[in-house]
Amino acid sequence: PLSIGIIGEFIKHYIPNINCLLFKKPSLLSEAVIKEIPDVVMFGNYMWNEKLNLFYAKQIKKNFPDALIVFGGPNFSLEKKSQNSTY
């Protein structure tokens, strides 16, 4: 999705010391978190990938409790309780 690409390019341009990777395939994300401990993992949340994103977020948080997990996109809950979930 365009929004994820824009955020990635913004980070690369304005914060050049950060390694920013974008993934379309879940398997590539899996490989990346095995190779390098993530500081921040951001998910573009859509109705077709919400459960997959939640699965990955829970696994990443379980293995890397200090990682910040960020969700955005059009399929974002309007309920405050759901917006601040701790995995």
DSSP file with accessible surface (Angstrom, degrees, kcal/mol):
  #  RESIDUE AA STRUCTURE BP1 BP2  ACC     N-H-->O    O-->H-N    N-H-->O    O-->H-N    TCO  KAPPA ALPHA  PHI   PSI    X-CA   Y-CA   Z-CA
    1    1 A P     >        0   0   98      0, 0.0     4,-1.6     0, 0.0     3,-0.4   0.000 360.0 360.0 360.0 146.6    0.0    0.0    0.0
    2    2 A L  H  >  +     0   0  139      1,-0.2     4,-2.4     2,-0.2     5,-0.2   0.873 360.0  59.1 -56.6 -42.6    1.0    3.5   -0.8
    3    3 A S  H  > S+     0   0   53      1,-0.2     4,-2.3     2,-0.2    -1,-0.2   0.894 104.7  49.6 -61.5 -39.3    0.9    4.8    2.8
    4    4 A I  H  > S+     0   0   45     -3,-0.4     4,-2.6     1,-0.2    -1,-0.2   0.919 110.9  50.6 -65.3 -41.8    3.4    2.3    4.0
    5    5 A G  H  X S+     0   0   26     -4,-1.6     4,-2.5     2,-0.2    -2,-0.2   0.900 109.6  50.5 -62.2 -39.7    5.8    3.2    1.2
    6    6 A I  H  X S+     0   0   99     -4,-2.4     4,-2.4     2,-0.2    -2,-0.2   0.926 111.1  47.8 -65.6 -44.0    5.5    6.9    2.0
    7    7 A I  H  X S+     0   0   76     -4,-2.3     4,-2.5     1,-0.2    -2,-0.2   0.929 111.8  51.0 -62.3 -44.0    6.2    6.4    5.7
    8    8 A G  H  X S+     0   0    1     -4,-2.6     4,-2.5     1,-0.2    -2,-0.2   0.921 111.5  46.5 -59.5 -45.3    9.2    4.2    4.7
    9    9 A E  H  X S+     0   0  114     -4,-2.5     4,-2.2     2,-0.2    -1,-0.2   0.884 110.3  53.9 -66.7 -36.8   10.6    6.9    2.4
   10   10 A F  H  X S+     0   0  118     -4,-2.4     4,-2.9     2,-0.2     5,-0.4   0.945 110.8  46.4 -60.1 -47.3   10.0    9.6    5.0
   11   11 A I  H  X S+     0   0   30     -4,-2.5     4,-2.5     1,-0.2     7,-0.2   0.936 112.7  49.2 -62.3 -46.8   12.0    7.6    7.5
   12   12 A K  H  < S+     0   0   95     -4,-2.5    -1,-0.2     1,-0.2    -2,-0.2   0.871 116.7  42.9 -60.8 -37.1   14.8    6.9    5.1
   13   13 A H  H  < S+     0   0  133     -4,-2.2    -2,-0.2    -5,-0.2    -1,-0.2   0.918 125.4  29.1 -76.3 -46.2   15.1   10.5    4.1
   14   14 A Y  H  < S+     0   0  150     -4,-2.9    -3,-0.2     1,-0.2    -2,-0.2   0.648 128.8  36.3 -95.4 -16.7   14.8   12.2    7.5
   15   15 A I    ><  +     0   0   75     -4,-2.5     3,-1.8    -5,-0.4    -1,-0.2  -0.601  67.3 169.7-132.4  72.3   16.3    9.6    9.8
   16   16 A P  T 3   +     0   0   97      0, 0.0    -1,-0.1     0, 0.0    -4,-0.1   0.699  68.7  65.8 -65.5 -18.6   19.1    8.0    7.7
   17   17 A N  T 3  S+     0   0  161      2,-0.1     2,-0.4     0, 0.0    -5,-0.1   0.458  84.4  92.0 -83.1   1.5   20.7    6.0   10.5
   18   18 A I  S <  S-     0   0   88     -3,-1.8     2,-0.9    -7,-0.2    -3,-0.1  -0.826  75.4-134.0 -99.7 134.2   17.7    3.8   10.8
   19   19 A N        -     0   0   97     -2,-0.4     2,-0.6     2,-0.0    -2,-0.1  -0.768  29.4-173.7 -85.4 108.9   17.4    0.6    8.9
   20   20 A C        -     0   0   22     -2,-0.9     2,-0.4   -12,-0.1    -2,-0.0  -0.930   4.0-178.9-112.8 119.0   13.9    0.6    7.4
   21   21 A L        -     0   0   95     -2,-0.6     2,-0.4     2,-0.0    -2,-0.0  -0.933  12.2-155.0-119.3 142.8   12.6   -2.4    5.6
   22   22 A L        -     0   0   82     -2,-0.4     2,-0.4   -14,-0.0    -2,-0.0  -0.942  10.8-165.0-116.5 139.4    9.3   -3.0    3.9
   23   23 A F        +     0   0   79     -2,-0.4    -2,-0.0     1,-0.1     0, 0.0  -0.981  24.5 174.5-129.4 134.8    7.7   -6.4    3.3
   24   24 A K  S    S+     0   0  206     -2,-0.4    -1,-0.1     1,-0.1     3,-0.1   0.688  76.6  61.3 -97.9 -30.8    4.9   -7.5    1.1
   25   25 A K  S >> S-     0   0  136      1,-0.1     4,-1.3     0, 0.0     3,-0.9  -0.866  73.8-143.6-104.2 129.9    5.3  -11.2    1.9
   26   26 A P  H 3> S+     0   0   54      0, 0.0     4,-2.5     0, 0.0     5,-0.2   0.859 100.2  61.7 -56.4 -35.5    4.9  -12.5    5.5
   27   27 A S  H 3> S+     0   0   65      1,-0.2     4,-2.1     2,-0.2     5,-0.1   0.865 101.4  52.1 -62.7 -33.9    7.7  -15.0    4.9
   28   28 A L  H <> S+     0   0   72     -3,-0.9     4,-2.1     2,-0.2    -1,-0.2   0.875 108.3  50.8 -71.1 -35.0   10.2  -12.2    4.3
   29   29 A L  H  X S+     0   0   23     -4,-1.3     4,-2.2     2,-0.2     5,-0.2   0.929 108.8  52.6 -64.1 -43.8    9.2  -10.5    7.6
   30   30 A S  H  X S+     0   0   41     -4,-2.5     4,-0.9     1,-0.2    -2,-0.2   0.921 110.5  47.1 -57.1 -45.7    9.7  -13.8    9.3
   31   31 A E  H  X S+     0   0   98     -4,-2.1     4,-1.5     1,-0.2     3,-0.4   0.896 110.5  53.2 -63.6 -39.4   13.2  -14.1    7.9
   32   32 A A  H  X S+     0   0   20     -4,-2.1     4,-2.2     1,-0.2    -2,-0.2   0.899 105.9  50.7 -67.4 -41.3   14.1  -10.5    8.8
   33   33 A V  H  < S+     0   0   24     -4,-2.2    -1,-0.2     1,-0.2    -2,-0.2   0.705 107.8  55.0 -74.6 -15.2   13.2  -10.8   12.5
   34   34 A I  H  < S+     0   0  143     -4,-0.9    -1,-0.2    -3,-0.4    -2,-0.2   0.869 113.4  41.6 -76.5 -37.0   15.3  -13.9   12.8
   35   35 A K  H  < S+     0   0  172     -4,-1.5     2,-0.4     1,-0.2    -2,-0.2   0.807 126.1  21.4 -79.7 -33.1   18.3  -12.0   11.4
   36   36 A E  S  < S-     0   0  108     -4,-2.2    -1,-0.2    -5,-0.1     0, 0.0  -0.995  77.0-118.3-144.4 134.5   17.9   -8.7   13.3
   37   37 A I        -     0   0  116     -2,-0.4     2,-0.2    -3,-0.1    -3,-0.1  -0.554  37.3-131.9 -71.5 124.1   16.1   -7.7   16.4
   38   38 A P        -     0   0   21      0, 0.0     3,-0.1     0, 0.0    28,-0.1  -0.530  21.8-170.8 -80.5 143.3   13.5   -5.1   15.5
   39   39 A D  S    S+     0   0  134      1,-0.4    29,-2.9    -2,-0.2     2,-0.4   0.804  81.2  13.5 -90.8 -43.0   13.1   -1.9   17.4
   40   40 A V  E     -a   68   0A  78     27,-0.2     2,-0.4     2,-0.0    -1,-0.4  -1.000  62.7-171.0-136.8 134.6    9.8   -0.9   15.7
   41   41 A V  E     -a   69   0A  15     27,-2.8    29,-2.7    -2,-0.4     2,-0.4  -0.994  10.6-166.4-127.1 123.1    7.5   -2.9   13.6
   42   42 A M  E     -a   70   0A  80     -2,-0.4     2,-0.4    27,-0.2    29,-0.2  -0.910   1.5-160.3-113.5 139.1    4.6   -1.1   11.8
   43   43 A F  E     -a   71   0A  15     27,-2.9    29,-2.1    -2,-0.4     2,-0.8  -0.957  16.4-141.4-119.8 133.7    1.7   -2.8   10.1
   44   44 A G  E     -a   72   0A  12     -2,-0.4     2,-0.6    27,-0.2    29,-0.2  -0.855  32.1-147.2 -87.4 111.9   -0.7   -1.4    7.5
   45   45 A N        +     0   0    6     27,-4.1    30,-2.2    -2,-0.8     2,-0.3  -0.774  28.8 159.8 -97.7 118.9   -4.0   -2.8    8.7
   46   46 A Y    >>  -     0   0   39     -2,-0.6     3,-1.5    28,-0.2     4,-1.2  -0.861  53.1-104.8-126.9 162.8   -6.7   -3.8    6.2
   47   47 A M  T 34 S+     0   0  152     -2,-0.3     4,-0.3     1,-0.3     3,-0.2   0.835 119.2  53.3 -61.9 -27.3   -9.6   -6.1    6.7
   48   48 A W  T 34 S+     0   0  185      1,-0.2    -1,-0.3     2,-0.1     4,-0.1   0.637 119.4  31.0 -84.6 -12.2   -7.9   -8.8    4.6
   49   49 A N  T <> S+     0   0   32     -3,-1.5     4,-2.8     2,-0.1     5,-0.2   0.367  85.0 104.0-125.1   7.8   -4.7   -8.9    6.7
   50   50 A E  H  X S+     0   0   73     -4,-1.2     4,-2.6     1,-0.2     5,-0.2   0.925  84.7  45.5 -58.9 -47.8   -5.8   -7.9   10.2
   51   51 A K  H  > S+     0   0  182     -4,-0.3     4,-2.3     1,-0.2    -1,-0.2   0.904 114.0  49.5 -65.7 -39.0   -5.6  -11.5   11.7
   52   52 A L  H  > S+     0   0   75      2,-0.2     4,-2.5     1,-0.2    -1,-0.2   0.933 111.5  49.3 -64.0 -44.3   -2.2  -12.1   10.0
   53   53 A N  H  X S+     0   0   15     -4,-2.8     4,-2.8     1,-0.2    -2,-0.2   0.913 110.9  49.7 -60.3 -44.1   -0.9   -8.8   11.4
   54   54 A L  H  X S+     0   0   50     -4,-2.6     4,-2.5    -5,-0.2    -1,-0.2   0.906 109.5  52.2 -63.1 -40.1   -2.2   -9.6   14.9
   55   55 A F  H  X S+     0   0  114     -4,-2.3     4,-2.2    -5,-0.2    -2,-0.2   0.956 113.4  43.3 -58.9 -50.4   -0.5  -13.0   14.7
   56   56 A Y  H  X S+     0   0   29     -4,-2.5     4,-2.9     1,-0.2     5,-0.3   0.909 111.9  53.5 -64.0 -42.1    2.8  -11.4   13.8
   57   57 A A  H  X S+     0   0    0     -4,-2.8     4,-2.6     1,-0.2     5,-0.2   0.929 110.2  47.5 -59.9 -43.6    2.5   -8.6   16.3
   58   58 A K  H  X S+     0   0  117     -4,-2.5     4,-2.2     2,-0.2    -1,-0.2   0.915 113.8  47.1 -65.0 -41.8    1.9  -11.2   19.1
   59   59 A Q  H  X S+     0   0   69     -4,-2.2     4,-2.2    -5,-0.2     5,-0.2   0.915 113.4  47.8 -67.1 -41.7    4.9  -13.3   18.0
   60   60 A I  H  X S+     0   0    4     -4,-2.9     4,-2.9     2,-0.2     7,-0.2   0.936 113.4  47.4 -64.9 -45.2    7.2  -10.3   17.7
   61   61 A K  H  < S+     0   0   53     -4,-2.6    -1,-0.2    -5,-0.3    -2,-0.2   0.886 111.2  52.2 -64.8 -36.4    6.2   -9.0   21.1
   62   62 A K  H  < S+     0   0  152     -4,-2.2    -1,-0.2    -5,-0.2    -2,-0.2   0.918 119.7  33.9 -64.1 -44.1    6.6  -12.4   22.7
   63   63 A N  H  < S+     0   0   98     -4,-2.2    -2,-0.2     1,-0.2    -1,-0.2   0.748 133.0  28.7 -84.1 -27.0   10.2  -12.8   21.3
   64   64 A F    ><  +     0   0   43     -4,-2.9     3,-2.2    -5,-0.2    -1,-0.2  -0.675  66.6 177.0-135.1  77.2   11.2   -9.1   21.5
   65   65 A P  T 3  S+     0   0   86      0, 0.0    -1,-0.1     0, 0.0    -4,-0.1   0.744  79.3  57.4 -60.2 -22.2    9.3   -7.5   24.3
   66   66 A D  T 3  S+     0   0  159      2,-0.1     2,-0.1   -28,-0.1    -5,-0.1   0.568  81.6 110.3 -84.8  -7.4   11.0   -4.2   23.9
   67   67 A A    <   -     0   0    2     -3,-2.2     2,-0.5    -7,-0.2   -27,-0.2  -0.446  68.5-130.6 -69.5 137.9    9.9   -3.8   20.3
   68   68 A L  E     -a   40   0A 101    -29,-2.9   -27,-2.8    -2,-0.1     2,-0.5  -0.798  18.7-155.2 -88.5 127.3    7.3   -1.1   19.6
   69   69 A I  E     -a   41   0A  27     -2,-0.5     2,-0.4   -29,-0.2   -27,-0.2  -0.910  11.5-172.4-106.4 127.6    4.4   -2.4   17.6
   70   70 A V  E     -a   42   0A  56    -29,-2.7   -27,-2.9    -2,-0.5     2,-0.4  -0.979   5.1-167.6-124.9 129.8    2.5    0.2   15.5
   71   71 A F  E     +a   43   0A  34     -2,-0.4     2,-0.3   -29,-0.2   -27,-0.2  -0.935  18.5 151.7-113.5 141.1   -0.8   -0.4   13.6
   72   72 A G  E     +a   44   0A  32    -29,-2.1   -27,-4.1    -2,-0.4     3,-0.2  -0.903  18.6  86.9-151.1 177.8   -2.3    2.0   11.1
   73   73 A G  S    S-     0   0   37     -2,-0.3     3,-0.3   -29,-0.2   -27,-0.1  -0.528  85.8 -56.2 115.2 179.0   -4.5    1.9    8.1
   74   74 A P  S    S+     0   0   96      0, 0.0     2,-0.9     0, 0.0   -28,-0.2   0.711 120.4  66.4 -73.3 -19.6   -8.1    2.0    7.2
   75   75 A N  S    S+     0   0   49    -30,-2.2     2,-0.5    -3,-0.2   -29,-0.1  -0.474  71.7 134.9-101.5  64.6   -9.1   -1.1    9.3
   76   76 A F        -     0   0   85     -2,-0.9     7,-0.1    -3,-0.3    -3,-0.0  -0.938  58.7-111.3-116.8 131.0   -8.3    0.5   12.7
   77   77 A S        -     0   0   42     -2,-0.5    -2,-0.0     1,-0.1     6,-0.0  -0.269  12.1-153.5 -62.2 141.0  -10.7    0.2   15.6
   78   78 A L        +     0   0  162      4,-0.0     2,-0.5     5,-0.0    -1,-0.1   0.545  69.8  99.9 -88.7  -8.2  -12.5    3.3   16.8
   79   79 A E  S >> S-     0   0  121      1,-0.2     4,-1.5     2,-0.0     3,-0.5  -0.676  70.4-144.2 -82.1 125.6  -12.8    1.9   20.3
   80   80 A K  H 3> S+     0   0  154     -2,-0.5     4,-1.2     1,-0.2     3,-0.2   0.876  98.8  60.2 -55.4 -40.0  -10.1    3.3   22.7
   81   81 A K  H 34 S+     0   0  177      1,-0.2     3,-0.3     2,-0.2    -1,-0.2   0.906 108.2  43.3 -58.3 -40.3   -9.8    0.0   24.4
   82   82 A S  H X4 S+     0   0   52     -3,-0.5     3,-0.9     1,-0.2    -1,-0.2   0.773 106.1  62.7 -77.7 -25.9   -8.8   -1.8   21.2
   83   83 A Q  H 3< S+     0   0   59     -4,-1.5    -1,-0.2     1,-0.2    -2,-0.2   0.787 106.3  43.0 -72.3 -27.0   -6.4    1.0   20.1
   84   84 A N  T 3< S+     0   0  122     -4,-1.2    -1,-0.2    -3,-0.3    -2,-0.1  -0.135  80.8 153.9-112.9  38.1   -4.1    0.6   23.1
   85   85 A S    <   -     0   0   61     -3,-0.9     2,-0.5     1,-0.1    -3,-0.1  -0.349  35.3-144.4 -69.1 144.7   -3.8   -3.1   23.3
   86   86 A T              0   0  135     -2,-0.0    -2,-0.1     1,-0.0    -1,-0.1  -0.944 360.0 360.0-107.1 128.5   -0.8   -4.7   24.9
   87   87 A Y              0   0   85     -2,-0.5    -1,-0.0   -30,-0.1    -2,-0.0  -0.129 360.0 360.0 -88.5 360.0    0.2   -8.0   23.2
